[in-house]
Amino acid sequence: MGATHGKHGILYKWNGTGSDLSGEACTEDAATAQITDTAKRILNPNATVTFTDTGGEAVTRIDYAEGKAYFSGNVTVVTCSGTGAYVASGNLVKTGYLYEWALEFTLETHDLTAFQDDWRAMGGGLAAAAGSAQGFMVGSNWWDDLEDETDGTKDLWFLELFSYDPDDDRTGDHYDLWAVITGLNPNVPLGDYIKETINFEAYGYVPFTANS
């Protein structure tokens, strides 16, 4: 469906520990609401996270990478709760760097054509994203975590993929996503720039943040 590219990205390992939310305030905007406290916006994708609207609108999608919920209609006052619901920044450990990454977005379609229609009718289905990087760097203290990804243990990682960051301060154009690493050579030297492909698949929605 579409692809985007960038020069560098940051790979974070998550230790699997989430912190609780109880009636956390959200900032509402039409049919969306985002957790107001920026330190609590990275949500645990393995936890049950509940956004509640006093106006009764139903949640249609949760963005776990930026603490945002989408609703069936314009909301009134929204709060967020859940046990182990968000990931504190201290529980995300910088594991390495990705170079020359690419992210591919796809959208399933299904045939809606009815009998005697003159034109084929198609409907949208599930969206997905998968990507790769042509090189990466790992540190000597991170090997055990990286090795887990090659032995069948599918842990989630948090990625920041930058396509434009002129000040080199992590405020440029970037995608944030939870991902599973699907391809990695386990026999790489530590602390070196590795010119080998690393592959990953996005878990859930992939939000884009513009340069600030």
Secondary structure, 3 states (H helix, E strand, C coil): CEEEEEEEEEEEEECCCCEEEEEEEEEEECCEEEECCHHHCCECCCCCCEEEECCCCCEEEEECCCCEEEECCCCCCEEEEEEEEECCHHHEEEEEEEEEEEEEEEEEEEECCCCCCCCCCEEEEEEEEEEEEEEEEECCCCHHHHHHCCCCCCCEEEEEEEEECCCCCCCCEEEEEEEEEEECCCCCCCCCEECCCEEEEEECCCCEECCC
